[in-house]
Each structure stands twice: as C-alpha cells, then as structure tokens.
Amino acid sequence: MKIQENISLRPYNTFGIDARARHFISVNTVQELQQALALEEYPEKFILGGGSNMLLVSDIEALVVHVNLKGISEVEREGDHLLLKVMAGENWHQLVLWTMQQDLGGLENLSLIPGNTGTAPIQNIGAYGVELKDVFHSCEAVEVATGKLHSFTKEECEFGYRESIFKNKARGKFVITAVTFRLSLQDHHLNTSYGAIEAELEAMGISDPGIQDVSRAVIAIRRKKLPDPAELGNSGSFFKNPVIDGDAFRVFQQKNPEAPFYKVSETAYKIPAGWMIEQCGFKGKRFGDAGVHKHQALVLVNHGNATGKEILGLAHRIQEAVSERFGITIQPEVNIIGN
C-alpha cells in the first residue's frame, strides 16, 4: 500500500478529464481500505471507484483512495435463487457477462452500464425497466469516521429513482466494499417490454428469448445510442429524466402534445430529458471539445481535451435552455466533483 504523488486521474474517470490527485492510493482489501481511511496525516479523503458517474471540475487536494477490491462468491441458495456476493472493485459489465455465463438471471437488462459494482447501489443504477434495487439483497460498507464494517439491507438503503441513502443522508459517510445480489437460478423472469428490447429481439430473429438474448439485445441497443467511454469520454446519461405532478403535466402536454412521456403513478409523469434537450437544438452540437452526443442528447461528451469546467458550463447552458422553453428543471445524474 503505497501513496503516490501528483497522479493524473484521466485513466480513472470515464469522461477522460485530466484532473490530478495530489495524493493517491489504491486499496485491494477491506483491511487496506480501513488503514487508508485511518491515515491521520491526510484528514481529507476522496473515494474513487470506477469513475463512471462523476465529472471532475478541478484537481483533488484530498487523498484519493481508489477502491480496487476484487472477488465473486456464492453466499447461499434459497430455492430458485442464489445470493451472490461481489466485491466493490469488480467491473459492472464484466460481472453481468459472468452471471450470464452462469445462467443467473436478474442483471441482463443492466448490461453495458459503465463503472464498478461498489458504486452501483449509490445511484441505484437502472436501465430498460430494471433497477438495481430489484435484484439487491444487501451490501457491506466501511464507515469512514470509525473504520467499522456495517451491513445494509435493501430497506436500509432507501432506494429511489437514481437515489439511495448513500447519495443523501449517508453521503460521504460510508465506502461500499461488497454487494450481495439475489439472482434467479431458473424460471427467469424476463423484462422485455421497456424501450426497444422486443423490437431488437425480433430483428435478431428471436421469438423465445432467454436471459443471454435479452442481454445481447440491450448491448446492441446501447451501442447504437451510447458512445464507448474508451473511444469518446462520457458518463452515460448526464441528466435525470424529470418527474412532474399531474397539474404540471397537463400544462406541459397542452403546450407540447407531441412530447413523449411515461406515467409513473396516478399523479406523476416522467418526461424524457433527452427529448427536451434535442428540441432545444443541442443534439450533436460541439462547443470546443465539450459536446452533446449525436445519437443521444442526454449524453454529454469529451471530444478529447475538454476540461470539467467546460463540460459543466455546457450542462448549465442546457439546463437554462430547457427551463426557459419548457418550464421544467432538469438535474444532473452525475456527481459534480470540485468547484
């Protein structure tokens, strides 16, 4: 366990922002993490996982602790389900592919989401009608202040739409070290009704799909819409899809009858932020090296050497345009780091 100085964080964030860490350490075990958190000479720590859901807008003066814990293990079997414990440093998409190879159901709709397993619960990641909470059993996390290892149930995580306790009242207080999933062993329940999954399966000539087919369909759809961070820096969807109440929705629909929407409940409606951004003329636009992806207006991209401040400036410009045109405020889905 060695502390390095003045390290570029470009390889550690999917936006490819060349911010720097004044001090940097990579930890490979829970014990090493606890030791790093206890280093009194570095009172400020910044926890770094897969770097997939953040925008670095400045260098980091705190000690950057890179969580690199690896391992996948079976906990127990419960009838038709398996509890699978996955360490925080495991790459998310590689985990999904591994579960497909083992014929374990539940993660197939979450294929090709960038990042590591440990950060997945923070955001309650979701795609194509499935959220992490749907397959979540529990997680373990080290308390930053004390170094003690805690366990959290699904209820204790307080999951919401792209939300959890780790993003709100427990923000910055815990480092997730492992996540346990409840996955199906047989009679897998497939969710193919959301988005273009059914159409993609039909195009693939598949009428009786299995979990691997659903995964392949999701991967194909995402690759058509979303850029590979290894080729074009991005953090996936930059903004959340806003949810508005019935009164606001009726006003919105009256002014924009052609707008797509999703009914969340009897009194709430989700409006696609990407559609609103596209209507404001930002899709495919480039401002220096900061830009909006040509296929998906929700995705902000780094064409090479954009700074975090430049991408954040573009995000603010988009927010203002959407608010002015539609009267709706869209919020970032990514974490803005620095100032």
BAKEFI-457532 format. One record per residue (C-alpha): residue in one letter; residue number from 0; z, x, y. Coordinates in steps of 0.25 Angstrom, whole numbers, plus 5000, padded with zeros to 4 digits. Example, Ala and Ser with C-alpha at 12.3 -4.5 7.8 and 13.67 -1.06 7.14 Angstrom:
2
[node 'A' 0 [5031 5049 4982]]
[node 'S' 1 [5029 5055 4996]]
% end
This chain:
339
[node 'M' 0 [5000 5000 5000]]
[node 'K' 1 [4995 5008 5012]]
[node 'I' 2 [4994 5004 5027]]
[node 'Q' 3 [4980 5007 5033]]
[node 'E' 4 [4977 5008 5048]]
[node 'N' 5 [4966 5002 5057]]
[node 'I' 6 [4959 4995 5046]]
[node 'S' 7 [4947 4986 5048]]
[node 'L' 8 [4948 4972 5043]]
[node 'R' 9 [4933 4969 5043]]
[node 'P' 10 [4934 4970 5027]]
[node 'Y' 11 [4946 4961 5027]]
[node 'N' 12 [4940 4949 5034]]
[node 'T' 13 [4928 4940 5031]]
[node 'F' 14 [4924 4939 5045]]
[node 'G' 15 [4922 4954 5045]]
[node 'I' 16 [4929 4957 5058]]
[node 'D' 17 [4932 4971 5061]]
[node 'A' 18 [4947 4969 5066]]
[node 'R' 19 [4956 4980 5062]]
[node 'A' 20 [4970 4981 5056]]
[node 'R' 21 [4979 4991 5062]]
[node 'H' 22 [4987 4992 5049]]
[node 'F' 23 [4982 4987 5035]]
[node 'I' 24 [4988 4986 5021]]
[node 'S' 25 [4983 4980 5008]]
[node 'V' 26 [4993 4974 4998]]
[node 'N' 27 [4990 4972 4984]]
[node 'T' 28 [5003 4965 4978]]
[node 'V' 29 [5013 4956 4983]]
[node 'Q' 30 [5023 4967 4984]]
[node 'E' 31 [5014 4975 4993]]
[node 'L' 32 [5012 4963 5002]]
[node 'Q' 33 [5027 4962 5003]]
[node 'Q' 34 [5028 4976 5006]]
[node 'A' 35 [5018 4976 5017]]
[node 'L' 36 [5024 4964 5023]]
[node 'A' 37 [5037 4971 5024]]
[node 'L' 38 [5032 4983 5032]]
[node 'E' 39 [5041 4983 5044]]
[node 'E' 40 [5032 4993 5052]]
[node 'Y' 41 [5021 4982 5052]]
[node 'P' 42 [5028 4970 5057]]
[node 'E' 43 [5015 4962 5059]]
[node 'K' 44 [5007 4959 5046]]
[node 'F' 45 [4993 4953 5045]]
[node 'I' 46 [4990 4947 5031]]
[node 'L' 47 [4975 4949 5027]]
[node 'G' 48 [4969 4942 5015]]
[node 'G' 49 [4954 4940 5012]]
[node 'G' 50 [4952 4939 5027]]
[node 'S' 51 [4943 4927 5025]]
[node 'N' 52 [4950 4917 5035]]
[node 'M' 53 [4952 4925 5047]]
[node 'L' 54 [4946 4930 5060]]
[node 'L' 55 [4951 4943 5065]]
[node 'V' 56 [4950 4944 5080]]
[node 'S' 57 [4958 4956 5083]]
[node 'D' 58 [4963 4969 5076]]
[node 'I' 59 [4976 4967 5068]]
[node 'E' 60 [4988 4975 5072]]
[node 'A' 61 [4997 4970 5061]]
[node 'L' 62 [4998 4976 5047]]
[node 'V' 63 [4986 4969 5039]]
[node 'V' 64 [4991 4966 5025]]
[node 'H' 65 [4979 4964 5016]]
[node 'V' 66 [4983 4955 5004]]
[node 'N' 67 [4976 4961 4992]]
[node 'L' 68 [4984 4954 4981]]
[node 'K' 69 [4975 4952 4968]]
[node 'G' 70 [4977 4945 4955]]
[node 'I' 71 [4974 4931 4948]]
[node 'S' 72 [4983 4926 4937]]
[node 'E' 73 [4985 4913 4929]]
[node 'V' 74 [4999 4907 4932]]
[node 'E' 75 [4999 4895 4922]]
[node 'R' 76 [4991 4884 4917]]
[node 'E' 77 [4994 4869 4920]]
[node 'G' 78 [4986 4860 4911]]
[node 'D' 79 [4972 4861 4916]]
[node 'H' 80 [4975 4870 4928]]
[node 'L' 81 [4978 4885 4930]]
[node 'L' 82 [4987 4891 4940]]
[node 'L' 83 [4981 4904 4945]]
[node 'K' 84 [4988 4914 4954]]
[node 'V' 85 [4979 4922 4963]]
[node 'M' 86 [4983 4934 4972]]
[node 'A' 87 [4980 4933 4987]]
[node 'G' 88 [4970 4944 4987]]
[node 'E' 89 [4960 4938 4977]]
[node 'N' 90 [4947 4935 4984]]
[node 'W' 91 [4946 4920 4984]]
[node 'H' 92 [4931 4918 4980]]
[node 'Q' 93 [4933 4928 4968]]
[node 'L' 94 [4945 4920 4964]]
[node 'V' 95 [4937 4907 4964]]
[node 'L' 96 [4926 4914 4955]]
[node 'W' 97 [4937 4919 4946]]
[node 'T' 98 [4942 4905 4944]]
[node 'M' 99 [4928 4900 4941]]
[node 'Q' 100 [4926 4911 4930]]
[node 'Q' 101 [4940 4906 4924]]
[node 'D' 102 [4935 4891 4925]]
[node 'L' 103 [4947 4888 4934]]
[node 'G' 104 [4944 4876 4943]]
[node 'G' 105 [4948 4873 4958]]
[node 'L' 106 [4943 4885 4966]]
[node 'E' 107 [4928 4882 4965]]
[node 'N' 108 [4926 4875 4978]]
[node 'L' 109 [4933 4887 4985]]
[node 'S' 110 [4922 4897 4981]]
[node 'L' 111 [4917 4908 4990]]
[node 'I' 112 [4929 4906 5001]]
[node 'P' 113 [4931 4920 5006]]
[node 'G' 114 [4945 4926 5006]]
[node 'N' 115 [4957 4929 4997]]
[node 'T' 116 [4965 4920 4989]]
[node 'G' 117 [4978 4922 4997]]
[node 'T' 118 [4973 4916 5010]]
[node 'A' 119 [4966 4904 5003]]
[node 'P' 120 [4979 4895 5004]]
[node 'I' 121 [4982 4899 5019]]
[node 'Q' 122 [4969 4892 5022]]
[node 'N' 123 [4969 4882 5011]]
[node 'I' 124 [4954 4886 5009]]
[node 'G' 125 [4945 4875 5005]]
[node 'A' 126 [4930 4872 5003]]
[node 'Y' 127 [4921 4861 4997]]
[node 'G' 128 [4932 4851 4995]]
[node 'V' 129 [4943 4860 4989]]
[node 'E' 130 [4955 4867 4996]]
[node 'L' 131 [4964 4878 4991]]
[node 'K' 132 [4976 4868 4990]]
[node 'D' 133 [4968 4860 4979]]
[node 'V' 134 [4970 4872 4969]]
[node 'F' 135 [4982 4879 4975]]
[node 'H' 136 [4995 4879 4967]]
[node 'S' 137 [5004 4889 4975]]
[node 'C' 138 [5004 4903 4982]]
[node 'E' 139 [5013 4915 4984]]
[node 'A' 140 [5015 4921 4997]]
[node 'V' 141 [5024 4932 5003]]
[node 'E' 142 [5032 4929 5015]]
[node 'V' 143 [5028 4939 5026]]
[node 'A' 144 [5042 4939 5032]]
[node 'T' 145 [5050 4941 5019]]
[node 'G' 146 [5040 4946 5009]]
[node 'K' 147 [5045 4936 4999]]
[node 'L' 148 [5035 4929 4990]]
[node 'H' 149 [5034 4914 4991]]
[node 'S' 150 [5027 4903 4983]]
[node 'F' 151 [5020 4891 4990]]
[node 'T' 152 [5016 4878 4983]]
[node 'K' 153 [5004 4870 4987]]
[node 'E' 154 [5013 4861 4995]]
[node 'E' 155 [5020 4872 5002]]
[node 'C' 156 [5007 4878 5007]]
[node 'E' 157 [5004 4865 5015]]
[node 'F' 158 [4989 4866 5013]]
[node 'G' 159 [4980 4858 5023]]
[node 'Y' 160 [4965 4859 5027]]
[node 'R' 161 [4964 4875 5029]]
[node 'E' 162 [4979 4875 5031]]
[node 'S' 163 [4991 4879 5023]]
[node 'I' 164 [5006 4883 5027]]
[node 'F' 165 [5001 4898 5027]]
[node 'K' 166 [4992 4894 5039]]
[node 'N' 167 [5002 4887 5046]]
[node 'K' 168 [5018 4888 5046]]
[node 'A' 169 [5018 4899 5036]]
[node 'R' 170 [5006 4907 5043]]
[node 'G' 171 [5009 4922 5042]]
[node 'K' 172 [5022 4920 5035]]
[node 'F' 173 [5016 4922 5020]]
[node 'V' 174 [5006 4930 5013]]
[node 'I' 175 [5000 4923 5001]]
[node 'T' 176 [5000 4932 4989]]
[node 'A' 177 [4995 4923 4978]]
[node 'V' 178 [4989 4909 4976]]
[node 'T' 179 [4990 4900 4963]]
[node 'F' 180 [4979 4890 4961]]
[node 'R' 181 [4979 4878 4951]]
[node 'L' 182 [4965 4878 4945]]
[node 'S' 183 [4959 4869 4934]]
[node 'L' 184 [4956 4875 4920]]
[node 'Q' 185 [4947 4863 4916]]
[node 'D' 186 [4942 4850 4921]]
[node 'H' 187 [4940 4856 4934]]
[node 'H' 188 [4939 4846 4946]]
[node 'L' 189 [4927 4849 4954]]
[node 'N' 190 [4925 4846 4969]]
[node 'T' 191 [4910 4845 4972]]
[node 'S' 192 [4910 4834 4982]]
[node 'Y' 193 [4912 4843 4994]]
[node 'G' 194 [4901 4849 5002]]
[node 'A' 195 [4888 4853 4995]]
[node 'I' 196 [4894 4856 4981]]
[node 'E' 197 [4887 4845 4974]]
[node 'A' 198 [4874 4848 4981]]
[node 'E' 199 [4875 4863 4977]]
[node 'L' 200 [4879 4860 4963]]
[node 'E' 201 [4867 4850 4962]]
[node 'A' 202 [4858 4861 4968]]
[node 'M' 203 [4863 4871 4957]]
[node 'G' 204 [4859 4860 4946]]
[node 'I' 205 [4874 4858 4942]]
[node 'S' 206 [4878 4843 4939]]
[node 'D' 207 [4891 4846 4931]]
[node 'P' 208 [4898 4857 4939]]
[node 'G' 209 [4909 4866 4935]]
[node 'I' 210 [4919 4874 4944]]
[node 'Q' 211 [4909 4886 4944]]
[node 'D' 212 [4898 4877 4948]]
[node 'V' 213 [4906 4872 4960]]
[node 'S' 214 [4910 4886 4964]]
[node 'R' 215 [4895 4891 4963]]
[node 'A' 216 [4891 4879 4972]]
[node 'V' 217 [4902 4881 4982]]
[node 'I' 218 [4898 4896 4983]]
[node 'A' 219 [4883 4892 4985]]
[node 'I' 220 [4887 4883 4996]]
[node 'R' 221 [4896 4892 5003]]
[node 'R' 222 [4886 4904 5002]]
[node 'K' 223 [4875 4895 5009]]
[node 'K' 224 [4885 4891 5020]]
[node 'L' 225 [4894 4903 5022]]
[node 'P' 226 [4892 4917 5024]]
[node 'D' 227 [4897 4928 5015]]
[node 'P' 228 [4908 4936 5023]]
[node 'A' 229 [4903 4948 5017]]
[node 'E' 230 [4890 4946 5024]]
[node 'L' 231 [4894 4939 5036]]
[node 'G' 232 [4908 4939 5041]]
[node 'N' 233 [4915 4925 5041]]
[node 'S' 234 [4927 4918 5037]]
[node 'G' 235 [4921 4905 5032]]
[node 'S' 236 [4923 4893 5040]]
[node 'F' 237 [4929 4897 5053]]
[node 'F' 238 [4933 4883 5057]]
[node 'K' 239 [4941 4872 5050]]
[node 'N' 240 [4934 4858 5049]]
[node 'P' 241 [4942 4849 5059]]
[node 'V' 242 [4949 4837 5054]]
[node 'I' 243 [4949 4825 5065]]
[node 'D' 244 [4956 4812 5065]]
[node 'G' 245 [4949 4798 5063]]
[node 'D' 246 [4948 4796 5078]]
[node 'A' 247 [4943 4809 5082]]
[node 'F' 248 [4933 4808 5070]]
[node 'R' 249 [4928 4795 5075]]
[node 'V' 250 [4925 4800 5089]]
[node 'F' 251 [4919 4813 5083]]
[node 'Q' 252 [4910 4805 5073]]
[node 'Q' 253 [4905 4795 5085]]
[node 'K' 254 [4900 4807 5093]]
[node 'N' 255 [4895 4815 5080]]
[node 'P' 256 [4890 4805 5070]]
[node 'E' 257 [4882 4815 5062]]
[node 'A' 258 [4894 4824 5060]]
[node 'P' 259 [4899 4827 5046]]
[node 'F' 260 [4914 4824 5043]]
[node 'Y' 261 [4924 4823 5031]]
[node 'K' 262 [4934 4813 5030]]
[node 'V' 263 [4947 4820 5027]]
[node 'S' 264 [4956 4807 5027]]
[node 'E' 265 [4956 4793 5033]]
[node 'T' 266 [4960 4799 5047]]
[node 'A' 267 [4954 4813 5047]]
[node 'Y' 268 [4940 4819 5047]]
[node 'K' 269 [4935 4833 5045]]
[node 'I' 270 [4923 4837 5054]]
[node 'P' 271 [4915 4850 5049]]
[node 'A' 272 [4917 4860 5060]]
[node 'G' 273 [4904 4867 5056]]
[node 'W' 274 [4896 4855 5059]]
[node 'M' 275 [4903 4855 5073]]
[node 'I' 276 [4900 4869 5075]]
[node 'E' 277 [4886 4868 5071]]
[node 'Q' 278 [4884 4856 5081]]
[node 'C' 279 [4889 4865 5092]]
[node 'G' 280 [4878 4875 5089]]
[node 'F' 281 [4886 4887 5083]]
[node 'K' 282 [4880 4887 5069]]
[node 'G' 283 [4873 4901 5067]]
[node 'K' 284 [4876 4906 5081]]
[node 'R' 285 [4879 4920 5083]]
[node 'F' 286 [4887 4926 5095]]
[node 'G' 287 [4887 4941 5093]]
[node 'D' 288 [4892 4944 5079]]
[node 'A' 289 [4900 4931 5079]]
[node 'G' 290 [4893 4919 5074]]
[node 'V' 291 [4893 4905 5066]]
[node 'H' 292 [4886 4905 5053]]
[node 'K' 293 [4872 4900 5052]]
[node 'H' 294 [4875 4891 5040]]
[node 'Q' 295 [4889 4886 5043]]
[node 'A' 296 [4895 4884 5057]]
[node 'L' 297 [4909 4885 5052]]
[node 'V' 298 [4908 4899 5049]]
[node 'L' 299 [4909 4910 5060]]
[node 'V' 300 [4903 4923 5056]]
[node 'N' 301 [4903 4938 5060]]
[node 'H' 302 [4889 4944 5060]]
[node 'G' 303 [4894 4958 5060]]
[node 'N' 304 [4904 4963 5071]]
[node 'A' 305 [4910 4951 5077]]
[node 'T' 306 [4924 4952 5082]]
[node 'G' 307 [4934 4942 5078]]
[node 'K' 308 [4935 4938 5093]]
[node 'E' 309 [4921 4935 5093]]
[node 'I' 310 [4921 4926 5081]]
[node 'L' 311 [4933 4919 5087]]
[node 'G' 312 [4926 4917 5100]]
[node 'L' 313 [4915 4911 5093]]
[node 'A' 314 [4925 4902 5086]]
[node 'H' 315 [4931 4897 5099]]
[node 'R' 316 [4917 4894 5105]]
[node 'I' 317 [4914 4886 5093]]
[node 'Q' 318 [4928 4878 5094]]
[node 'E' 319 [4925 4875 5108]]
[node 'A' 320 [4911 4870 5106]]
[node 'V' 321 [4916 4861 5094]]
[node 'S' 322 [4927 4856 5103]]
[node 'E' 323 [4918 4853 5115]]
[node 'R' 324 [4907 4846 5107]]
[node 'F' 325 [4916 4838 5096]]
[node 'G' 326 [4930 4838 5102]]
[node 'I' 327 [4935 4844 5089]]
[node 'T' 328 [4943 4857 5088]]
[node 'I' 329 [4939 4866 5076]]
[node 'Q' 330 [4949 4876 5072]]
[node 'P' 331 [4947 4890 5065]]
[node 'E' 332 [4949 4890 5050]]
[node 'V' 333 [4950 4905 5050]]
[node 'N' 334 [4963 4913 5055]]
[node 'I' 335 [4961 4920 5068]]
[node 'I' 336 [4968 4933 5068]]
[node 'G' 337 [4971 4941 5080]]
[node 'N' 338 [4968 4937 5095]]
% end
